[in-house]
Amino acid sequence: MKDICTATLNELKAMLDEGAVTSAEVIRALKSAYQADSQQPLPLHGFIEFFDDAEELAAKADAMRKEGKAANMPLLGLPFAVKDNISMRGRLCTCCSKILEGYVAPYNATVIDRLISAGAIPIGRTNMDEFAMGSSTEYSVYGPSRNPIDRMLTPGGSSGGSAAAVAGFQVPFALGTETGGSVRLPASYCGIYGLKPTYGAISRYGVVAFGSSLDQVGLFARTVDDIGLGLAVTGGRDAHDETSADQCFNSCAKLAPYSNGELKKIRIALPVEFTKTQGLDADVSAVFEKFCAWFSAQGITVEPVSIPVLESAIAMYYVIALSEAASNLARFDGIRYGLRKDTGKGYDELYCATRSEGFGKEVKRRIITGNYVLSHHFSGDCYESALRVRNRMEKEVGEVLGQYDFIFCPTAPTPAFKLGERVDDPLAMYLSDLFTTFVNLAHIPALSVPAGTAQDGRPIGMQIVGAKFSEEKILRLAKTLEAVRV
């Protein structure tokens, strides 16, 4: 029998269906792995909390399986982990920030309800950059997570805890969130799959907002099939979220690789703005060229294209994201929930004292920048200009994806960097998202696939980008690549 901790979500599902293992045994094995790792000199620190009632929930799932209820619950007894900015009723939801210390969510996010309705068991909260602002998890109030490949490296961010837990065999499937690459970047650094779905594909209800026009729940797993199964359960219209889309993703639960005949009909675009950019690591470039050569060898049309607006993606992203963050985080005022520092000098002093002590350095930097962009000095012109350029990007990228099936490019310009290397250099940290932000701005889906390694063994990811709601097409191409191990 395959080891429980290294088994994928689908493998565990098969083992449970066959009666080879119980859900309680699965949870105990994962908990033991987490506890053993926590005793290491340099623990992964993917989880910030492993739920005490996980085994109890597993025992209930085992009882339901004996009662024959598994047929209508595709994830019955299967574990998943949750990023700390996604609400779970009765559990802490701190966004890894001091300002939300002790805050208990009063309701479930829709994505949690859907997983639980399918029988899945939440086993813990995962680490993240405070309020999802960062690319390395070093801005977490709980301290950084570490990369399972090399514990001196970052696992990426902001969803680095989820990626580390999946790549470190402490859970087979985890939820993250994306605003500008926070799922795909950690997936690339940790050598696993990370899906950023189309904006609206998965409900944002119950997810603490960073940039509302950009945020999206994302999925981590070690195989394409596990990503597809998770999307099939979590995706679709939600009455609580006006931005959610009336789409069905059930077909993603059963994925087939492309046939040789189908491959020959595929057209892939390579943005020259990314492939020729300064700062692209030589190892990343070599892996990219290897994949392009394989595509061409299969008869796939692979052509360079120019999308000039991509050169403004990072600047445009940070104007929009930081402006929306400044607005969204205004609600954390010391009055309604979380930390309260009352000096007894009135509301203004309470507000300033609470936010000064409660927010970390990076969050403060982004709030100040966002408010400056939206200030009377600019009259919002900078934000409105960024929105106009984003509309142009959505249009131009959409036109390219009208002519080609996919856009293919590296996920990140470099492999994972060392912890501490960029934490005091905001610009270098922001440039980690160089190849990912255009996807969020254009509201399209993308999947980071493990593509190879650098000469020193650090994982390298490539991303497959498609038109809106083309998740099944993207996953099928990824499954084709997974089968041949390019």
C-alpha positions in Angstrom: 0.0 0.0 0.0 1.2 3.5 -0.8 2.4 5.6 2.1 -0.4 7.7 3.3 1.5 11.0 3.5 3.0 10.8 0.0 -0.4 9.6 -1.5 -2.2 12.1 -3.6 -5.8 13.2 -3.1 -7.1 10.8 -5.7 -4.9 7.9 -4.4 -6.3 8.5 -0.9 -9.8 8.5 -2.3 -9.2 5.1 -4.0 -7.7 3.7 -0.8 -10.7 4.9 1.2 -13.1 3.5 -1.3 -11.3 0.1 -1.3 -11.3 0.0 2.5 -7.5 -0.2 2.6 -7.3 2.7 5.0 -9.7 4.7 7.2 -10.0 8.5 7.2 -9.0 8.4 10.9 -5.7 6.7 9.9 -5.1 9.3 7.2 -5.5 12.2 9.6 -3.4 10.5 12.3 -0.6 9.9 9.7 -0.6 13.5 8.5 -0.7 14.8 12.1 2.2 12.7 13.0 4.2 14.0 10.1 3.4 17.6 11.1 4.3 17.0 14.7 7.5 15.3 13.8 8.5 18.1 11.5 7.6 20.7 14.1 10.4 19.2 16.3 13.0 19.8 13.7 15.6 22.6 14.1 14.2 24.2 11.0 10.5 23.2 10.7 8.5 23.8 7.5 6.0 25.9 9.5 3.4 25.5 6.7 0.7 25.0 9.3 0.2 27.5 12.1 -2.5 25.3 13.6 -3.4 21.7 13.2 -7.1 21.3 14.3 -7.7 19.3 17.4 -11.0 18.0 16.2 -9.6 16.7 12.8 -9.5 13.1 14.0 -13.0 13.3 15.4 -14.3 14.6 12.1 -12.5 11.7 10.4 -14.2 9.2 12.6 -17.5 10.7 11.6 -16.6 10.4 8.0 -15.7 6.8 8.4 -19.1 6.1 10.0 -20.8 7.9 7.1 -18.8 5.7 4.6 -20.1 2.6 6.4 -23.6 3.9 6.0 -23.1 4.1 2.2 -23.0 7.9 1.9 -19.8 8.1 0.0 -21.5 8.0 -3.4 -22.9 11.5 -3.0 -19.8 12.9 -1.3 -16.8 12.8 -3.6 -14.3 13.9 -1.0 -15.7 12.0 2.0 -12.9 11.7 4.6 -10.3 13.4 2.6 -8.1 16.1 4.2 -7.4 19.7 3.1 -5.6 22.7 4.5 -6.8 26.3 4.6 -4.9 29.6 4.2 -5.4 31.8 7.2 -7.5 34.4 5.4 -10.4 32.1 4.5 -13.2 32.0 7.1 -14.1 28.8 8.9 -16.9 29.1 11.4 -15.8 28.8 15.0 -12.1 28.9 14.1 -9.4 31.6 14.2 -8.9 33.6 11.1 -6.1 36.0 11.7 -4.6 36.7 8.2 -1.3 36.1 10.1 -1.6 39.7 11.5 -1.5 40.9 15.1 -4.5 43.2 14.4 -6.7 40.1 14.1 -5.2 38.2 17.0 -7.9 36.1 18.6 -10.5 36.8 15.9 -12.9 33.8 15.4 -14.8 33.6 12.2 -18.6 33.6 12.6 -19.4 31.8 9.3 -17.8 29.6 6.6 -16.5 30.9 3.4 -18.4 29.4 0.5 -15.4 27.4 -0.7 -15.2 25.8 2.8 -18.9 25.0 2.8 -18.6 23.3 -0.6 -15.6 21.2 0.4 -17.3 20.2 3.7 -20.5 19.3 1.9 -18.4 17.1 -0.4 -17.2 15.3 2.8 -13.7 16.9 3.0 -12.1 17.5 6.4 -10.3 20.7 7.2 -7.2 19.8 9.1 -5.5 23.1 9.8 -4.7 26.7 9.0 -1.7 27.5 6.9 0.8 30.4 7.2 0.8 33.4 4.9 2.2 36.9 4.4 0.2 39.3 6.6 -3.1 40.1 4.8 -1.7 38.3 1.7 0.9 41.1 1.1 4.2 39.5 0.2 6.0 37.0 -1.9 7.9 34.9 0.8 5.7 34.5 3.9 8.3 36.5 5.8 5.7 39.1 6.6 3.7 36.7 8.8 3.3 37.6 12.5 4.0 33.8 13.2 7.3 33.8 11.4 8.2 32.5 7.9 7.5 29.1 6.4 10.3 27.2 4.8 10.7 25.4 1.5 10.7 21.6 1.7 13.4 21.4 -1.0 15.9 23.5 1.0 14.8 25.0 4.3 17.0 28.0 3.9 14.8 29.0 0.9 11.4 30.7 0.9 8.4 28.6 -0.2 7.1 31.8 -1.9 4.1 33.8 -0.9 1.7 35.0 0.1 0.3 31.4 0.2 3.6 29.9 1.1 2.3 27.9 4.1 -0.2 26.0 1.9 2.5 25.3 -0.7 5.0 24.1 1.9 2.4 21.8 3.6 1.5 20.2 0.2 5.1 19.9 -1.0 6.2 18.7 2.4 3.7 15.8 2.4 1.7 17.1 5.4 -1.5 17.4 3.3 -2.4 16.4 -0.3 -4.5 19.4 -1.1 -4.7 23.0 0.1 -6.5 26.3 -0.5 -4.6 29.5 -1.2 -5.6 32.9 -2.5 -4.2 35.0 -5.3 -4.1 38.8 -6.0 -1.1 38.9 -8.2 0.6 35.5 -8.2 0.3 34.3 -4.6 -0.6 30.7 -5.6 1.4 30.2 -8.7 4.6 31.7 -7.3 4.8 29.3 -4.2 3.8 26.4 -6.5 6.7 27.2 -8.7 9.2 27.6 -5.8 8.0 24.3 -4.2 7.7 22.2 -7.3 4.0 21.5 -7.2 0.9 22.5 -9.1 -0.9 25.8 -8.4 -4.1 26.9 -10.1 -5.3 30.5 -10.3 -8.8 30.1 -11.8 -10.7 32.6 -13.8 -12.0 35.6 -11.7 -15.4 34.5 -10.4 -14.8 30.8 -11.0 -14.6 30.2 -7.2 -16.6 32.3 -4.8 -14.7 34.9 -2.8 -17.4 35.1 -0.1 -15.8 34.6 3.3 -12.3 35.4 2.0 -10.7 38.5 3.6 -10.3 41.0 0.9 -6.9 42.5 -0.3 -7.7 43.8 -3.8 -11.3 43.0 -4.6 -11.1 43.3 -8.4 -8.1 40.9 -8.4 -8.5 38.4 -5.6 -9.2 34.8 -6.3 -9.2 31.5 -4.4 -6.6 29.2 -5.7 -5.7 25.5 -5.4 -2.5 23.6 -4.5 -1.8 19.9 -5.2 0.9 17.5 -6.3 -1.0 16.2 -9.4 -3.2 17.7 -12.1 -6.0 15.3 -11.3 -6.1 16.6 -7.7 -6.4 20.2 -8.9 -9.2 19.2 -11.2 -11.1 17.3 -8.5 -10.8 20.3 -6.2 -12.0 22.7 -8.8 -15.0 20.5 -9.7 -16.2 20.6 -6.1 -15.4 24.3 -5.3 -16.3 26.1 -8.5 -19.5 27.7 -9.7 -22.1 30.3 -9.0 -22.7 31.6 -5.4 -25.6 33.8 -4.5 -23.4 35.4 -1.8 -20.9 36.7 -4.4 -22.1 38.9 -7.2 -18.8 38.4 -9.1 -19.1 34.6 -9.1 -19.8 33.0 -12.5 -22.5 30.6 -13.5 -20.0 27.9 -14.7 -19.9 24.2 -14.1 -16.5 22.5 -13.7 -17.6 18.9 -13.1 -15.7 17.8 -16.2 -12.5 18.7 -14.5 -12.9 15.8 -12.1 -12.2 13.4 -15.0 -9.3 14.7 -17.1 -7.8 13.1 -20.2 -4.5 14.1 -21.8 -4.6 15.4 -25.3 -4.2 12.9 -28.1 -1.4 13.3 -30.7 -4.0 14.5 -33.1 -5.3 17.1 -30.7 -1.8 18.3 -29.9 -1.2 19.1 -33.5 -4.1 21.5 -33.6 -2.9 23.5 -30.5 -1.4 27.0 -30.9 0.7 28.5 -28.2 1.8 32.1 -27.9 5.1 33.1 -26.3 5.1 36.8 -25.1 8.5 38.3 -26.1 8.1 40.8 -23.3 8.7 38.0 -20.9 11.1 35.7 -22.8 13.6 38.4 -23.4 13.3 40.3 -20.2 16.3 41.4 -18.2 16.8 39.5 -15.0 15.5 36.1 -16.3 17.5 33.4 -14.6 19.6 31.3 -17.0 18.2 28.0 -15.5 14.7 29.3 -15.9 15.4 30.2 -19.5 16.9 26.8 -20.2 13.8 25.0 -18.8 11.5 27.2 -20.8 13.4 26.5 -24.0 13.2 22.8 -23.3 9.4 22.9 -23.0 9.1 25.0 -26.2 11.2 22.5 -28.1 9.0 19.6 -26.9 5.9 21.5 -27.9 7.3 22.0 -31.4 8.3 18.3 -31.6 4.7 17.3 -31.1 3.5 19.4 -34.0 2.2 22.2 -31.8 2.4 25.7 -33.3 4.6 27.7 -31.0 5.0 31.4 -32.0 6.5 34.5 -30.3 4.0 37.3 -30.0 4.4 40.9 -28.8 1.9 42.2 -26.2 3.5 45.6 -25.4 1.0 46.4 -22.6 2.6 43.6 -20.5 5.5 45.8 -19.8 3.3 48.0 -17.7 1.7 45.0 -15.8 3.7 45.3 -12.5 3.2 49.1 -12.2 -0.5 48.8 -13.1 -1.0 46.0 -10.7 0.5 47.7 -7.7 -1.4 50.9 -8.3 -4.7 49.0 -8.4 -3.9 46.4 -5.7 -2.6 48.9 -3.2 -5.4 51.4 -3.8 -8.0 48.7 -3.2 -6.0 47.3 -0.2 -6.0 50.7 1.5 -9.8 50.9 1.1 -10.4 47.2 2.2 -8.1 47.4 5.3 -9.8 50.6 6.6 -12.3 48.3 8.3 -9.6 47.1 10.7 -10.1 50.0 13.1 -10.0 48.5 16.6 -13.8 48.9 17.0 -15.5 46.0 15.3 -13.1 43.1 15.7 -9.5 42.1 16.5 -6.9 44.1 18.4 -8.0 47.3 20.2 -5.5 49.8 21.7 -7.7 52.3 23.6 -5.6 55.2 24.9 -8.7 56.9 26.3 -8.2 60.0 24.2 -11.0 59.4 21.7 -11.7 57.5 18.5 -8.9 59.0 16.3 -6.3 58.0 18.9 -7.7 54.5 19.3 -7.7 54.1 15.5 -4.1 55.3 15.1 -2.8 53.3 18.1 -4.5 50.1 17.0 -3.4 50.2 13.4 0.1 51.3 14.3 0.6 48.4 16.6 -1.5 45.9 14.8 -0.2 46.1 11.3 3.2 45.0 10.2 5.8 47.0 8.2 4.8 45.7 4.7 1.0 46.2 5.3 1.7 49.8 6.5 3.8 50.5 3.4 1.0 49.3 1.1 -1.7 51.2 2.9 0.2 54.4 2.9 1.1 54.0 -0.8 -2.5 53.1 -1.7 -3.9 56.1 0.2 -1.4 58.4 -1.5 -2.5 57.2 -4.9 -6.1 57.8 -4.0 -5.4 61.1 -2.3 -6.7 64.6 -3.2 -3.2 65.3 -4.6 -3.9 62.8 -7.3 -7.7 63.1 -7.3 -7.7 59.4 -8.0 -6.3 60.0 -11.5 -3.5 57.5 -11.1 -6.0 54.7 -10.1 -8.4 55.6 -12.9 -5.5 55.6 -15.4 -4.4 52.2 -14.2 -8.0 50.9 -14.7 -8.0 52.2 -18.3 -4.7 50.4 -19.0 -6.1 47.3 -17.4 -9.1 47.4 -19.7 -6.6 47.6 -22.6 -4.7 44.7 -21.2 -7.8 42.5 -20.8 -8.7 43.4 -24.4 -5.3 42.8 -26.0 -4.5 39.6 -24.0 -8.0 38.4 -24.9 -7.3 39.0 -28.6 -4.2 36.9 -28.4 -6.1 34.1 -26.7 -8.7 34.4 -29.5 -6.0 33.4 -31.9 -4.0 31.0 -29.7 -5.1 28.3 -27.3 -2.6 29.1 -24.6 0.0 31.6 -23.5 3.1 29.9 -22.2 5.8 31.6 -20.0 7.8 31.1 -16.9 6.0 31.5 -13.6 8.8 33.4 -11.9 12.0 35.0 -13.3 14.1 33.1 -10.8 13.9 29.9 -8.6 13.2 30.3 -4.9 15.5 32.8 -3.1 16.9 32.6 0.3 14.9 33.7 3.3 16.0 37.1 4.4 17.5 38.0 0.9 14.7 40.3 -0.2 12.7 41.1 3.0 14.2 44.5 3.3 14.1 45.2 -0.5 10.5 45.8 -1.4 11.2 46.4 -5.1 13.1 43.1 -5.5 10.2 41.4 -3.7 7.6 43.0 -5.9 9.5 41.9 -9.0 9.0 38.3 -8.1 5.5 38.8 -9.6 6.8 40.0 -12.9 5.2 37.2 -15.0 2.1 36.6 -12.9 0.2 39.8 -12.4 -1.1 40.1 -16.0 -3.2 37.0 -15.4 -5.0 38.6 -12.4 -5.4 41.9 -14.3 -6.9 40.2 -17.3 -9.2 38.0 -15.1 -8.1 34.8 -16.9 -6.9 31.4 -15.5 -3.4 30.1 -15.2 -1.7 27.0 -13.9 1.9 26.8 -12.6 3.3 23.3 -13.5 6.5 21.8 -12.1 8.8 22.0 -15.1 12.3 21.1 -14.0 15.1 22.2 -11.7 18.0 24.6 -11.6 21.5 23.2 -11.5 21.4 23.4 -7.7 18.1 21.5 -7.5 15.7 24.4 -6.9 12.3 23.8 -8.6 11.3 25.8 -11.6 7.7 26.3 -12.7 6.2 27.2 -16.0 2.7 28.6 -16.4 0.0 27.7 -18.9 -2.4 30.6 -19.4 -5.8 30.3 -21.1 -8.9 32.3 -22.0 -11.6 32.9 -19.4 -13.1 29.6 -18.2 -10.6 27.5 -20.1 -9.6 25.6 -16.9 -10.3 22.2 -18.4 -8.2 22.9 -21.5 -5.3 24.1 -19.3 -5.5 21.1 -17.0 -5.6 18.7 -20.0 -2.4 20.2 -21.4 -0.8 20.0 -18.0 -1.9 16.3 -17.7 -0.3 15.6 -21.1 2.9 17.2 -19.8 2.6 15.3 -16.6 2.3 12.0 -18.4 5.4 12.5 -20.5 7.5 14.3 -17.9 9.2 16.7 -20.4 
